[in-house]
Amino acid sequence: MKTYKTVQGDMWDSIAYQQLGSTDYTDRLMRLNCACRNYYIFPAGIVLTLPEPMYKISENLPPWKRVNV
């Protein structure tokens, strides 16, 4: 499993977007890291486990033509 070490000011949705590509992962990220649920804005140095991607996007197509595969 991949992990991510927070930097001061990180938030759940920003981590999901930056590390996983979508804020759609926010709930899964929070469920996987229950011990950290009390944080809204993270301090530096918290290690979070990242969920596996839900799907892969074809990188050969322009953004408006990409579909889940």
PDB file of N, CA, C and O in Angstrom, chain B, residues numbered from 101:
ATOM      1  N   MET B 101       0.838  -1.190   0.000  1.00  0.00           N
ATOM      2  CA  MET B 101       0.000   0.000   0.000  1.00  0.00           C
ATOM      3  C   MET B 101       0.877   1.246   0.000  1.00  0.00           C
ATOM      4  O   MET B 101       1.946   1.279   0.611  1.00  0.00           O
ATOM      5  N   LYS B 102       0.408   2.245  -0.685  1.00  0.00           N
ATOM      6  CA  LYS B 102       1.124   3.504  -0.723  1.00  0.00           C
ATOM      7  C   LYS B 102       0.745   4.355   0.483  1.00  0.00           C
ATOM      8  O   LYS B 102      -0.363   4.254   1.011  1.00  0.00           O
ATOM      9  N   THR B 103       1.677   5.186   0.903  1.00  0.00           N
ATOM     10  CA  THR B 103       1.431   6.095   2.008  1.00  0.00           C
ATOM     11  C   THR B 103       1.761   7.526   1.581  1.00  0.00           C
ATOM     12  O   THR B 103       2.411   7.756   0.561  1.00  0.00           O
ATOM     13  N   TYR B 104       1.296   8.473   2.385  1.00  0.00           N
ATOM     14  CA  TYR B 104       1.561   9.879   2.140  1.00  0.00           C
ATOM     15  C   TYR B 104       1.841  10.544   3.475  1.00  0.00           C
ATOM     16  O   TYR B 104       1.099  10.338   4.435  1.00  0.00           O
ATOM     17  N   LYS B 105       2.891  11.330   3.549  1.00  0.00           N
ATOM     18  CA  LYS B 105       3.226  12.072   4.764  1.00  0.00           C
ATOM     19  C   LYS B 105       2.745  13.506   4.588  1.00  0.00           C
ATOM     20  O   LYS B 105       3.152  14.196   3.653  1.00  0.00           O
ATOM     21  N   THR B 106       1.879  13.949   5.489  1.00  0.00           N
ATOM     22  CA  THR B 106       1.260  15.264   5.351  1.00  0.00           C
ATOM     23  C   THR B 106       2.257  16.406   5.543  1.00  0.00           C
ATOM     24  O   THR B 106       3.281  16.277   6.214  1.00  0.00           O
ATOM     25  N   VAL B 107       1.908  17.514   4.927  1.00  0.00           N
ATOM     26  CA  VAL B 107       2.612  18.773   5.154  1.00  0.00           C
ATOM     27  C   VAL B 107       1.624  19.713   5.840  1.00  0.00           C
ATOM     28  O   VAL B 107       0.411  19.556   5.699  1.00  0.00           O
ATOM     29  N   GLN B 108       2.136  20.673   6.568  1.00  0.00           N
ATOM     30  CA  GLN B 108       1.294  21.623   7.296  1.00  0.00           C
ATOM     31  C   GLN B 108       0.258  22.239   6.354  1.00  0.00           C
ATOM     32  O   GLN B 108       0.603  22.769   5.297  1.00  0.00           O
ATOM     33  N   GLY B 109      -1.011  22.162   6.748  1.00  0.00           N
ATOM     34  CA  GLY B 109      -2.073  22.772   5.956  1.00  0.00           C
ATOM     35  C   GLY B 109      -2.822  21.824   5.042  1.00  0.00           C
ATOM     36  O   GLY B 109      -3.828  22.216   4.452  1.00  0.00           O
ATOM     37  N   ASP B 110      -2.359  20.579   4.904  1.00  0.00           N
ATOM     38  CA  ASP B 110      -3.089  19.602   4.086  1.00  0.00           C
ATOM     39  C   ASP B 110      -4.491  19.393   4.648  1.00  0.00           C
ATOM     40  O   ASP B 110      -4.710  19.488   5.856  1.00  0.00           O
ATOM     41  N   MET B 111      -5.432  19.109   3.759  1.00  0.00           N
ATOM     42  CA  MET B 111      -6.788  18.746   4.149  1.00  0.00           C
ATOM     43  C   MET B 111      -7.156  17.467   3.403  1.00  0.00           C
ATOM     44  O   MET B 111      -6.530  17.128   2.398  1.00  0.00           O
ATOM     45  N   TRP B 112      -8.172  16.758   3.895  1.00  0.00           N
ATOM     46  CA  TRP B 112      -8.554  15.477   3.310  1.00  0.00           C
ATOM     47  C   TRP B 112      -8.779  15.579   1.809  1.00  0.00           C
ATOM     48  O   TRP B 112      -8.232  14.786   1.043  1.00  0.00           O
ATOM     49  N   ASP B 113      -9.578  16.547   1.387  1.00  0.00           N
ATOM     50  CA  ASP B 113      -9.906  16.636  -0.033  1.00  0.00           C
ATOM     51  C   ASP B 113      -8.716  17.034  -0.888  1.00  0.00           C
ATOM     52  O   ASP B 113      -8.586  16.578  -2.023  1.00  0.00           O
ATOM     53  N   SER B 114      -7.852  17.878  -0.356  1.00  0.00           N
ATOM     54  CA  SER B 114      -6.675  18.273  -1.139  1.00  0.00           C
ATOM     55  C   SER B 114      -5.695  17.103  -1.288  1.00  0.00           C
ATOM     56  O   SER B 114      -5.058  16.955  -2.331  1.00  0.00           O
ATOM     57  N   ILE B 115      -5.580  16.283  -0.260  1.00  0.00           N
ATOM     58  CA  ILE B 115      -4.720  15.091  -0.346  1.00  0.00           C
ATOM     59  C   ILE B 115      -5.294  14.125  -1.384  1.00  0.00           C
ATOM     60  O   ILE B 115      -4.559  13.600  -2.221  1.00  0.00           O
ATOM     61  N   ALA B 116      -6.604  13.894  -1.327  1.00  0.00           N
ATOM     62  CA  ALA B 116      -7.240  12.997  -2.299  1.00  0.00           C
ATOM     63  C   ALA B 116      -7.013  13.493  -3.719  1.00  0.00           C
ATOM     64  O   ALA B 116      -6.701  12.704  -4.610  1.00  0.00           O
ATOM     65  N   TYR B 117      -7.164  14.775  -3.930  1.00  0.00           N
ATOM     66  CA  TYR B 117      -6.991  15.321  -5.279  1.00  0.00           C
ATOM     67  C   TYR B 117      -5.537  15.247  -5.747  1.00  0.00           C
ATOM     68  O   TYR B 117      -5.256  14.811  -6.863  1.00  0.00           O
ATOM     69  N   GLN B 118      -4.623  15.677  -4.883  1.00  0.00           N
ATOM     70  CA  GLN B 118      -3.207  15.729  -5.275  1.00  0.00           C
ATOM     71  C   GLN B 118      -2.583  14.341  -5.418  1.00  0.00           C
ATOM     72  O   GLN B 118      -1.782  14.110  -6.325  1.00  0.00           O
ATOM     73  N   GLN B 119      -2.941  13.431  -4.539  1.00  0.00           N
ATOM     74  CA  GLN B 119      -2.295  12.116  -4.535  1.00  0.00           C
ATOM     75  C   GLN B 119      -3.021  11.065  -5.375  1.00  0.00           C
ATOM     76  O   GLN B 119      -2.402  10.133  -5.887  1.00  0.00           O
ATOM     77  N   LEU B 120      -4.346  11.225  -5.512  1.00  0.00           N
ATOM     78  CA  LEU B 120      -5.136  10.200  -6.186  1.00  0.00           C
ATOM     79  C   LEU B 120      -5.856  10.708  -7.433  1.00  0.00           C
ATOM     80  O   LEU B 120      -6.435   9.922  -8.183  1.00  0.00           O
ATOM     81  N   GLY B 121      -5.819  12.026  -7.652  1.00  0.00           N
ATOM     82  CA  GLY B 121      -6.370  12.579  -8.873  1.00  0.00           C
ATOM     83  C   GLY B 121      -7.812  13.020  -8.827  1.00  0.00           C
ATOM     84  O   GLY B 121      -8.324  13.539  -9.819  1.00  0.00           O
ATOM     85  N   SER B 122      -8.493  12.828  -7.689  1.00  0.00           N
ATOM     86  CA  SER B 122      -9.894  13.216  -7.597  1.00  0.00           C
ATOM     87  C   SER B 122     -10.328  13.344  -6.145  1.00  0.00           C
ATOM     88  O   SER B 122      -9.887  12.581  -5.285  1.00  0.00           O
ATOM     89  N   THR B 123     -11.191  14.312  -5.880  1.00  0.00           N
ATOM     90  CA  THR B 123     -11.759  14.439  -4.535  1.00  0.00           C
ATOM     91  C   THR B 123     -12.766  13.326  -4.254  1.00  0.00           C
ATOM     92  O   THR B 123     -13.219  13.170  -3.120  1.00  0.00           O
ATOM     93  N   ASP B 124     -13.118  12.552  -5.282  1.00  0.00           N
ATOM     94  CA  ASP B 124     -14.012  11.402  -5.085  1.00  0.00           C
ATOM     95  C   ASP B 124     -13.414  10.374  -4.123  1.00  0.00           C
ATOM     96  O   ASP B 124     -14.145   9.549  -3.576  1.00  0.00           O
ATOM     97  N   TYR B 125     -12.121  10.410  -3.913  1.00  0.00           N
ATOM     98  CA  TYR B 125     -11.437   9.477  -3.016  1.00  0.00           C
ATOM     99  C   TYR B 125     -11.458   9.917  -1.554  1.00  0.00           C
ATOM    100  O   TYR B 125     -10.988   9.180  -0.688  1.00  0.00           O
ATOM    101  N   THR B 126     -11.988  11.091  -1.267  1.00  0.00           N
ATOM    102  CA  THR B 126     -11.927  11.634   0.093  1.00  0.00           C
ATOM    103  C   THR B 126     -12.531  10.687   1.121  1.00  0.00           C
ATOM    104  O   THR B 126     -11.907  10.419   2.147  1.00  0.00           O
ATOM    105  N   ASP B 127     -13.733  10.175   0.868  1.00  0.00           N
ATOM    106  CA  ASP B 127     -14.374   9.263   1.829  1.00  0.00           C
ATOM    107  C   ASP B 127     -13.563   7.993   2.043  1.00  0.00           C
ATOM    108  O   ASP B 127     -13.395   7.544   3.177  1.00  0.00           O
ATOM    109  N   ARG B 128     -13.064   7.420   0.966  1.00  0.00           N
ATOM    110  CA  ARG B 128     -12.250   6.196   1.090  1.00  0.00           C
ATOM    111  C   ARG B 128     -10.966   6.475   1.864  1.00  0.00           C
ATOM    112  O   ARG B 128     -10.539   5.651   2.673  1.00  0.00           O
ATOM    113  N   LEU B 129     -10.358   7.614   1.624  1.00  0.00           N
ATOM    114  CA  LEU B 129      -9.147   8.008   2.333  1.00  0.00           C
ATOM    115  C   LEU B 129      -9.421   8.143   3.826  1.00  0.00           C
ATOM    116  O   LEU B 129      -8.630   7.683   4.650  1.00  0.00           O
ATOM    117  N   MET B 130     -10.534   8.772   4.172  1.00  0.00           N
ATOM    118  CA  MET B 130     -10.885   8.948   5.584  1.00  0.00           C
ATOM    119  C   MET B 130     -11.200   7.616   6.259  1.00  0.00           C
ATOM    120  O   MET B 130     -10.796   7.390   7.399  1.00  0.00           O
ATOM    121  N   ARG B 131     -11.912   6.742   5.572  1.00  0.00           N
ATOM    122  CA  ARG B 131     -12.236   5.422   6.150  1.00  0.00           C
ATOM    123  C   ARG B 131     -10.985   4.589   6.384  1.00  0.00           C
ATOM    124  O   ARG B 131     -10.905   3.841   7.359  1.00  0.00           O
ATOM    125  N   LEU B 132     -10.024   4.716   5.506  1.00  0.00           N
ATOM    126  CA  LEU B 132      -8.790   3.951   5.621  1.00  0.00           C
ATOM    127  C   LEU B 132      -7.885   4.472   6.738  1.00  0.00           C
ATOM    128  O   LEU B 132      -6.995   3.758   7.200  1.00  0.00           O
ATOM    129  N   ASN B 133      -8.112   5.716   7.171  1.00  0.00           N
ATOM    130  CA  ASN B 133      -7.279   6.351   8.196  1.00  0.00           C
ATOM    131  C   ASN B 133      -8.139   6.879   9.337  1.00  0.00           C
ATOM    132  O   ASN B 133      -8.067   8.056   9.692  1.00  0.00           O
ATOM    133  N   CYS B 134      -8.952   5.993   9.907  1.00  0.00           N
ATOM    134  CA  CYS B 134      -9.912   6.369  10.957  1.00  0.00           C
ATOM    135  C   CYS B 134      -9.273   7.084  12.136  1.00  0.00           C
ATOM    136  O   CYS B 134      -9.887   7.977  12.720  1.00  0.00           O
ATOM    137  N   ALA B 135      -8.077   6.716  12.489  1.00  0.00           N
ATOM    138  CA  ALA B 135      -7.413   7.306  13.651  1.00  0.00           C
ATOM    139  C   ALA B 135      -7.144   8.804  13.467  1.00  0.00           C
ATOM    140  O   ALA B 135      -6.896   9.513  14.442  1.00  0.00           O
ATOM    141  N   CYS B 136      -7.193   9.277  12.240  1.00  0.00           N
ATOM    142  CA  CYS B 136      -6.891  10.690  11.954  1.00  0.00           C
ATOM    143  C   CYS B 136      -8.137  11.501  11.623  1.00  0.00           C
ATOM    144  O   CYS B 136      -8.023  12.649  11.192  1.00  0.00           O
ATOM    145  N   ARG B 137      -9.299  10.943  11.811  1.00  0.00           N
ATOM    146  CA  ARG B 137     -10.539  11.623  11.428  1.00  0.00           C
ATOM    147  C   ARG B 137     -10.764  12.950  12.137  1.00  0.00           C
ATOM    148  O   ARG B 137     -11.499  13.796  11.628  1.00  0.00           O
ATOM    149  N   ASN B 138     -10.159  13.152  13.284  1.00  0.00           N
ATOM    150  CA  ASN B 138     -10.355  14.402  14.029  1.00  0.00           C
ATOM    151  C   ASN B 138      -9.642  15.582  13.395  1.00  0.00           C
ATOM    152  O   ASN B 138      -9.900  16.730  13.758  1.00  0.00           O
ATOM    153  N   TYR B 139      -8.757  15.317  12.462  1.00  0.00           N
ATOM    154  CA  TYR B 139      -8.059  16.406  11.781  1.00  0.00           C
ATOM    155  C   TYR B 139      -8.918  16.955  10.655  1.00  0.00           C
ATOM    156  O   TYR B 139      -9.491  16.202   9.868  1.00  0.00           O
ATOM    157  N   TYR B 140      -8.997  18.266  10.590  1.00  0.00           N
ATOM    158  CA  TYR B 140      -9.601  18.928   9.437  1.00  0.00           C
ATOM    159  C   TYR B 140      -8.461  19.499   8.588  1.00  0.00           C
ATOM    160  O   TYR B 140      -8.412  19.334   7.370  1.00  0.00           O
ATOM    161  N   ILE B 141      -7.552  20.174   9.285  1.00  0.00           N
ATOM    162  CA  ILE B 141      -6.321  20.669   8.664  1.00  0.00           C
ATOM    163  C   ILE B 141      -5.175  19.947   9.351  1.00  0.00           C
ATOM    164  O   ILE B 141      -5.031  20.013  10.572  1.00  0.00           O
ATOM    165  N   PHE B 142      -4.365  19.262   8.565  1.00  0.00           N
ATOM    166  CA  PHE B 142      -3.308  18.423   9.118  1.00  0.00           C
ATOM    167  C   PHE B 142      -2.062  19.212   9.494  1.00  0.00           C
ATOM    168  O   PHE B 142      -1.715  20.189   8.831  1.00  0.00           O
ATOM    169  N   PRO B 143      -1.388  18.784  10.566  1.00  0.00           N
ATOM    170  CA  PRO B 143      -0.036  19.256  10.821  1.00  0.00           C
ATOM    171  C   PRO B 143       0.922  18.456   9.929  1.00  0.00           C
ATOM    172  O   PRO B 143       0.515  17.494   9.278  1.00  0.00           O
ATOM    173  N   ALA B 144       2.156  18.849   9.906  1.00  0.00           N
ATOM    174  CA  ALA B 144       3.150  18.121   9.121  1.00  0.00           C
ATOM    175  C   ALA B 144       3.506  16.798   9.793  1.00  0.00           C
ATOM    176  O   ALA B 144       3.520  16.702  11.020  1.00  0.00           O
ATOM    177  N   GLY B 145       3.793  15.779   8.983  1.00  0.00           N
ATOM    178  CA  GLY B 145       4.354  14.539   9.494  1.00  0.00           C
ATOM    179  C   GLY B 145       3.404  13.408   9.793  1.00  0.00           C
ATOM    180  O   GLY B 145       3.853  12.367  10.273  1.00  0.00           O
ATOM    181  N   ILE B 146       2.109  13.550   9.536  1.00  0.00           N
ATOM    182  CA  ILE B 146       1.164  12.457   9.748  1.00  0.00           C
ATOM    183  C   ILE B 146       1.241  11.535   8.530  1.00  0.00           C
ATOM    184  O   ILE B 146       1.130  11.995   7.394  1.00  0.00           O
ATOM    185  N   VAL B 147       1.430  10.242   8.766  1.00  0.00           N
ATOM    186  CA  VAL B 147       1.516   9.289   7.656  1.00  0.00           C
ATOM    187  C   VAL B 147       0.140   8.660   7.439  1.00  0.00           C
ATOM    188  O   VAL B 147      -0.426   8.035   8.337  1.00  0.00           O
ATOM    189  N   LEU B 148      -0.379   8.840   6.234  1.00  0.00           N
ATOM    190  CA  LEU B 148      -1.685   8.303   5.868  1.00  0.00           C
ATOM    191  C   LEU B 148      -1.514   7.183   4.848  1.00  0.00           C
ATOM    192  O   LEU B 148      -0.618   7.226   4.006  1.00  0.00           O
ATOM    193  N   THR B 149      -2.381   6.185   4.936  1.00  0.00           N
ATOM    194  CA  THR B 149      -2.421   5.125   3.938  1.00  0.00           C
ATOM    195  C   THR B 149      -3.352   5.559   2.823  1.00  0.00           C
ATOM    196  O   THR B 149      -4.465   6.015   3.085  1.00  0.00           O
ATOM    197  N   LEU B 150      -2.908   5.423   1.577  1.00  0.00           N
ATOM    198  CA  LEU B 150      -3.713   5.822   0.430  1.00  0.00           C
ATOM    199  C   LEU B 150      -4.490   4.631  -0.113  1.00  0.00           C
ATOM    200  O   LEU B 150      -3.950   3.528  -0.190  1.00  0.00           O
ATOM    201  N   PRO B 151      -5.761   4.838  -0.492  1.00  0.00           N
ATOM    202  CA  PRO B 151      -6.531   3.745  -1.081  1.00  0.00           C
ATOM    203  C   PRO B 151      -6.050   3.440  -2.497  1.00  0.00           C
ATOM    204  O   PRO B 151      -5.428   4.275  -3.155  1.00  0.00           O
ATOM    205  N   GLU B 152      -6.347   2.245  -2.941  1.00  0.00           N
ATOM    206  CA  GLU B 152      -6.040   1.859  -4.314  1.00  0.00           C
ATOM    207  C   GLU B 152      -6.966   2.625  -5.257  1.00  0.00           C
ATOM    208  O   GLU B 152      -8.102   2.933  -4.894  1.00  0.00           O
ATOM    209  N   PRO B 153      -6.494   2.933  -6.456  1.00  0.00           N
ATOM    210  CA  PRO B 153      -7.355   3.623  -7.427  1.00  0.00           C
ATOM    211  C   PRO B 153      -8.604   2.808  -7.754  1.00  0.00           C
ATOM    212  O   PRO B 153      -8.559   1.579  -7.808  1.00  0.00           O
ATOM    213  N   MET B 154      -9.711   3.504  -7.970  1.00  0.00           N
ATOM    214  CA  MET B 154     -10.969   2.836  -8.297  1.00  0.00           C
ATOM    215  C   MET B 154     -10.988   2.369  -9.747  1.00  0.00           C
ATOM    216  O   MET B 154     -11.616   1.360 -10.068  1.00  0.00           O
ATOM    217  N   TYR B 155     -10.309   3.091 -10.615  1.00  0.00           N
ATOM    218  CA  TYR B 155     -10.302   2.769 -12.028  1.00  0.00           C
ATOM    219  C   TYR B 155      -9.123   3.447 -12.692  1.00  0.00           C
ATOM    220  O   TYR B 155      -8.507   4.345 -12.118  1.00  0.00           O
ATOM    221  N   LYS B 156      -8.814   3.021 -13.882  1.00  0.00           N
ATOM    222  CA  LYS B 156      -7.740   3.639 -14.650  1.00  0.00           C
ATOM    223  C   LYS B 156      -8.354   4.450 -15.782  1.00  0.00           C
ATOM    224  O   LYS B 156      -9.355   4.049 -16.376  1.00  0.00           O
ATOM    225  N   ILE B 157      -7.756   5.572 -16.068  1.00  0.00           N
ATOM    226  CA  ILE B 157      -8.193   6.421 -17.167  1.00  0.00           C
ATOM    227  C   ILE B 157      -7.214   6.221 -18.323  1.00  0.00           C
ATOM    228  O   ILE B 157      -5.999   6.233 -18.124  1.00  0.00           O
ATOM    229  N   SER B 158      -7.736   6.040 -19.501  1.00  0.00           N
ATOM    230  CA  SER B 158      -6.881   5.906 -20.671  1.00  0.00           C
ATOM    231  C   SER B 158      -6.139   7.223 -20.887  1.00  0.00           C
ATOM    232  O   SER B 158      -6.759   8.267 -21.088  1.00  0.00           O
ATOM    233  N   GLU B 159      -4.815   7.165 -20.845  1.00  0.00           N
ATOM    234  CA  GLU B 159      -3.999   8.369 -20.971  1.00  0.00           C
ATOM    235  C   GLU B 159      -3.725   8.754 -22.422  1.00  0.00           C
ATOM    236  O   GLU B 159      -3.142   9.808 -22.678  1.00  0.00           O
ATOM    237  N   ASN B 160      -4.132   7.924 -23.368  1.00  0.00           N
ATOM    238  CA  ASN B 160      -3.873   8.188 -24.775  1.00  0.00           C
ATOM    239  C   ASN B 160      -4.895   9.110 -25.407  1.00  0.00           C
ATOM    240  O   ASN B 160      -4.694   9.580 -26.527  1.00  0.00           O
ATOM    241  N   LEU B 161      -5.980   9.374 -24.713  1.00  0.00           N
ATOM    242  CA  LEU B 161      -7.045  10.206 -25.250  1.00  0.00           C
ATOM    243  C   LEU B 161      -7.007  11.605 -24.649  1.00  0.00           C
ATOM    244  O   LEU B 161      -6.477  11.790 -23.554  1.00  0.00           O
ATOM    245  N   PRO B 162      -7.562  12.595 -25.353  1.00  0.00           N
ATOM    246  CA  PRO B 162      -7.682  13.927 -24.756  1.00  0.00           C
ATOM    247  C   PRO B 162      -8.650  13.859 -23.571  1.00  0.00           C
ATOM    248  O   PRO B 162      -9.500  12.970 -23.528  1.00  0.00           O
ATOM    249  N   PRO B 163      -8.537  14.782 -22.611  1.00  0.00           N
ATOM    250  CA  PRO B 163      -9.340  14.714 -21.376  1.00  0.00           C
ATOM    251  C   PRO B 163     -10.844  14.569 -21.603  1.00  0.00           C
ATOM    252  O   PRO B 163     -11.503  13.855 -20.847  1.00  0.00           O
ATOM    253  N   TRP B 164     -11.402  15.221 -22.618  1.00  0.00           N
ATOM    254  CA  TRP B 164     -12.850  15.182 -22.819  1.00  0.00           C
ATOM    255  C   TRP B 164     -13.331  13.855 -23.406  1.00  0.00           C
ATOM    256  O   TRP B 164     -14.536  13.608 -23.455  1.00  0.00           O
ATOM    257  N   LYS B 165     -12.409  12.999 -23.853  1.00  0.00           N
ATOM    258  CA  LYS B 165     -12.783  11.713 -24.407  1.00  0.00           C
ATOM    259  C   LYS B 165     -12.423  10.536 -23.510  1.00  0.00           C
ATOM    260  O   LYS B 165     -12.678   9.385 -23.865  1.00  0.00           O
ATOM    261  N   ARG B 166     -11.840  10.812 -22.365  1.00  0.00           N
ATOM    262  CA  ARG B 166     -11.410   9.721 -21.481  1.00  0.00           C
ATOM    263  C   ARG B 166     -12.605   9.056 -20.805  1.00  0.00           C
ATOM    264  O   ARG B 166     -13.545   9.717 -20.363  1.00  0.00           O
ATOM    265  N   VAL B 167     -12.538   7.747 -20.739  1.00  0.00           N
ATOM    266  CA  VAL B 167     -13.588   6.973 -20.070  1.00  0.00           C
ATOM    267  C   VAL B 167     -12.931   6.001 -19.111  1.00  0.00           C
ATOM    268  O   VAL B 167     -11.749   5.685 -19.241  1.00  0.00           O
ATOM    269  N   ASN B 168     -13.695   5.537 -18.161  1.00  0.00           N
ATOM    270  CA  ASN B 168     -13.183   4.536 -17.218  1.00  0.00           C
ATOM    271  C   ASN B 168     -12.989   3.219 -17.926  1.00  0.00           C
ATOM    272  O   ASN B 168     -13.849   2.783 -18.691  1.00  0.00           O
ATOM    273  N   VAL B 169     -11.845   2.574 -17.672  1.00  0.00           N
ATOM    274  CA  VAL B 169     -11.574   1.258 -18.239  1.00  0.00           C
ATOM    275  C   VAL B 169     -11.320   0.258 -17.144  1.00  0.00           C
ATOM    276  O   VAL B 169     -11.071  -0.915 -17.425  1.00  0.00           O
TER     277      VAL B 169
END
